Amino acid sequence: MRVGFLNINWADVLDVFLVSVLLYQVYTLVRGSIASRVFLGYLFVYVFYLVVKGLGLGLLTAILQYFMGVGAVALIVIFQQEIRRFLLIIGKSTIYTNNGLLKKVLGNSVLDLKVKNLKEIVDASKTIAANFTGALIVVNKRDDLSKYVETGELLDSRVSKPLLVSLFNQYSELHDGAVIIVDGVLKAARCVLPVADGVDVPSSLGFRHRAAMGMSEATDAIVIVISEQTGKISLAVEGQLHSNIPYTELENRIEEYLNSDVQRMPQ
């Protein structure tokens, strides 16, 4: 098929369609963050480069071509979390992650251990909230949290209510930062978490809540955050903060999320 001076065949149509879908998916991942502005800026420069190249402006084309080459490396650094999330979405659709038999054989023992410790975590959360001492508790799902564990004090301890309450006591040296629980084991305390800084993050949120959102955005972990000022309990999942969770619903919500195949917080 000929349109003006262009010869278009079915392969060209398919190519444009697939690129459009890919760009839309990338924009969806970065939408609402500072990275989205970088993405749109880079896309504009690339379109400008194609126009300049089409007009045959050799010097400007060479300059922009060099910029595009260096910019590609910069984008990998800037979008490392978004790229990771994109690959995580792809990984979740593979045969392994959706195979119920494999999950029963390989994952049930670990999941049972996680769920078994939920009562200890929930009871500790209630006590901490009542004491207005504040807390940040990360519970893993599937992602590897090793790099975050390494930022804190390694404990490798059994999860218990007295331990969690004592760790977040205002006089404890490990009070600041987060506790990370991996596969039912309290791996570390005073851990440093990534902080959410997107334009859609309310300015009224404190550092703890921003850290909870940042961690849940970077990983598939669920994060319990307890306000030191109000004593209210919130849950962060997939970059979304669910505020003022009732005690009676806390355990069920966490358990339902850990058992779910998709990264979605039960409403």
C-alpha positions in Angstrom: 0.0 0.0 0.0 1.3 3.5 -0.9 0.5 6.6 1.1 1.9 9.7 -0.5 5.6 9.0 -1.0 5.7 6.1 1.6 5.4 2.4 0.8 3.6 0.8 3.7 3.1 -3.0 4.2 1.7 -5.1 7.0 5.0 -5.4 8.7 5.3 -1.6 9.0 1.8 -1.4 10.6 2.7 -4.2 13.0 6.0 -2.5 13.9 4.3 0.8 14.6 1.6 -0.9 16.7 4.1 -2.8 18.8 6.3 0.3 19.4 3.2 2.2 20.4 2.2 -0.4 22.9 5.7 -0.6 24.3 5.9 3.2 24.7 2.5 3.3 26.4 3.5 0.6 28.9 6.7 2.4 29.7 4.8 5.7 30.2 2.3 3.9 32.5 5.2 2.6 34.6 6.8 6.0 35.0 3.6 8.1 35.1 3.4 10.3 38.2 7.1 10.3 39.0 10.0 12.6 38.1 11.1 9.9 35.7 8.1 10.6 33.5 9.3 14.1 32.7 12.7 12.7 31.8 11.0 10.1 29.6 8.9 12.7 27.7 11.9 14.9 27.3 14.0 12.1 25.9 11.2 11.1 23.5 10.9 14.7 22.3 14.7 14.9 21.6 14.5 11.5 19.7 11.6 12.8 17.5 13.6 16.0 16.8 16.6 13.8 15.9 14.5 11.8 13.4 13.3 15.1 11.8 16.8 16.5 11.6 18.1 13.3 10.1 15.3 13.2 7.5 16.1 16.8 6.5 19.7 15.8 5.9 21.3 18.3 8.4 24.5 16.4 8.8 26.3 18.3 11.7 23.2 18.6 13.9 22.4 14.9 13.2 25.9 13.9 14.3 25.6 15.9 17.5 22.1 14.5 18.3 23.2 11.0 17.4 26.1 11.2 20.0 23.6 12.6 22.6 21.2 9.8 21.9 24.0 7.2 22.4 25.1 8.7 25.8 21.4 9.3 26.7 20.6 5.6 26.3 23.1 4.7 29.1 21.8 7.5 31.3 18.2 6.3 30.8 19.2 2.8 32.1 20.5 4.4 35.3 17.6 6.8 35.7 14.9 4.2 35.0 16.5 1.2 36.8 13.6 0.8 39.2 11.0 1.2 36.4 12.9 -1.3 34.2 12.9 -3.7 37.1 9.2 -3.3 37.7 8.6 -3.9 33.9 10.6 -7.1 34.0 8.8 -8.1 37.2 5.5 -7.8 35.4 6.7 -10.0 32.6 8.1 -12.5 35.1 4.7 -12.8 36.8 3.1 -13.9 33.6 5.5 -16.9 33.0 4.5 -20.5 33.3 6.4 -20.9 36.6 4.7 -18.1 38.5 1.2 -19.2 37.4 1.8 -22.9 37.8 -0.2 -24.0 40.9 1.5 -27.3 41.2 5.0 -25.8 41.3 3.9 -23.2 43.9 2.6 -26.0 46.0 5.8 -28.0 45.8 8.2 -25.1 46.2 6.4 -22.3 48.0 3.9 -23.6 50.5 6.4 -24.3 53.4 7.7 -20.7 53.1 4.2 -19.2 52.8 3.0 -21.2 55.9 5.9 -19.8 57.9 5.0 -16.2 56.8 1.4 -16.7 57.7 2.2 -18.4 61.0 4.1 -15.2 62.1 1.4 -12.8 61.1 -0.3 -13.0 64.5 2.9 -12.0 66.2 3.4 -9.1 63.8 -0.2 -7.9 64.1 -0.2 -8.2 67.9 3.0 -6.2 68.0 1.6 -3.6 65.7 -1.4 -3.1 68.0 0.9 -2.6 71.0 3.2 -0.2 69.2 0.2 1.8 67.9 -1.2 2.0 71.4 2.2 3.3 72.7 2.6 5.9 69.9 6.2 4.9 69.3 5.9 4.5 65.5 7.2 1.6 63.4 8.0 0.4 59.9 7.8 -3.3 59.3 8.5 -4.9 55.9 7.2 -8.4 55.1 8.5 -9.9 51.8 6.4 -11.7 49.2 8.6 -13.0 46.4 11.2 -10.4 45.7 14.8 -10.6 47.0 15.3 -7.9 49.7 18.9 -8.6 50.4 20.2 -5.2 49.4 17.8 -3.5 51.8 18.6 -6.0 54.6 22.3 -5.2 54.3 21.7 -1.5 55.1 20.6 -2.4 58.7 21.7 -4.4 61.7 21.5 -8.1 60.9 19.5 -10.2 63.5 18.3 -13.4 61.8 15.9 -13.9 64.7 12.5 -15.6 65.2 9.6 -13.2 64.8 7.9 -12.5 68.1 5.8 -9.7 69.6 8.1 -8.9 72.5 11.1 -8.5 70.1 9.3 -6.2 67.7 7.9 -4.1 70.5 11.3 -3.7 72.1 13.0 -2.9 68.7 10.6 0.1 68.2 10.8 1.3 71.8 11.8 4.9 71.7 14.9 4.2 73.8 16.1 1.4 71.6 19.2 2.1 69.4 17.4 0.2 66.6 14.3 2.3 66.8 15.0 4.3 63.6 14.6 2.8 60.2 12.7 -0.4 59.3 12.5 -4.0 60.4 12.6 -6.5 57.4 11.0 -9.9 57.7 11.9 -12.4 55.0 10.2 -15.8 54.7 9.1 -15.7 58.4 12.6 -14.6 59.7 13.3 -11.2 61.2 16.4 -10.6 59.1 17.4 -7.0 60.2 16.5 -3.8 62.0 17.3 -0.1 61.4 17.2 -0.7 57.6 17.2 2.1 55.1 14.3 2.1 52.6 13.9 4.0 49.3 11.7 7.0 49.7 8.8 7.8 47.4 9.2 11.2 45.7 6.7 11.2 42.9 4.5 14.2 42.2 1.5 12.2 43.3 2.9 11.7 46.8 0.9 13.9 49.3 3.2 16.6 50.9 1.5 15.9 54.2 3.0 12.4 54.5 5.9 12.0 56.9 9.2 10.2 56.2 8.0 6.8 57.5 5.0 6.8 55.2 7.1 7.9 52.2 9.6 5.2 52.9 6.8 2.6 53.1 5.5 3.8 49.7 8.9 3.8 48.2 9.7 0.2 49.4 6.3 -1.1 48.1 6.9 0.6 44.8 10.4 -0.8 44.4 9.5 -4.4 45.5 6.4 -6.6 45.9 6.8 -6.5 49.7 3.9 -5.3 51.9 4.9 -2.6 54.4 3.2 -1.9 57.8 3.7 1.7 58.9 2.5 3.0 62.2 2.3 6.7 62.9 4.2 8.0 65.9 1.8 11.0 66.1 -1.6 9.4 65.7 -0.9 5.7 66.4 -2.8 4.8 63.2 -1.8 1.8 61.1 -1.4 1.9 57.4 -0.4 -0.6 54.7 1.7 0.2 51.6 1.4 -2.1 48.6 2.5 -1.4 45.0 3.3 2.2 45.8 -0.2 2.8 47.2 -0.8 3.7 50.8 -3.9 2.4 52.5 -4.4 4.4 55.6 -6.1 3.8 59.0 -6.5 0.1 58.8 -8.7 -1.4 61.6 -7.0 -3.9 63.9 -9.7 -6.4 63.0 -8.8 -6.3 59.3 -5.0 -6.0 59.5 -4.2 -9.7 59.6 -6.7 -10.7 57.0 -5.5 -8.1 54.5 -1.8 -9.0 54.9 -2.6 -12.8 54.6 -4.8 -12.3 51.6 -2.1 -10.3 49.8 0.7 -12.8 50.6 -1.5 -15.6 49.2 -2.5 -13.7 46.1 -1.0 -14.3 42.7 -1.2 -10.6 41.7 0.2 -7.5 43.4 -3.0 -5.9 44.4 -4.1 -4.7 47.8 -7.5 -6.2 48.8 -10.0 -3.3 49.1 
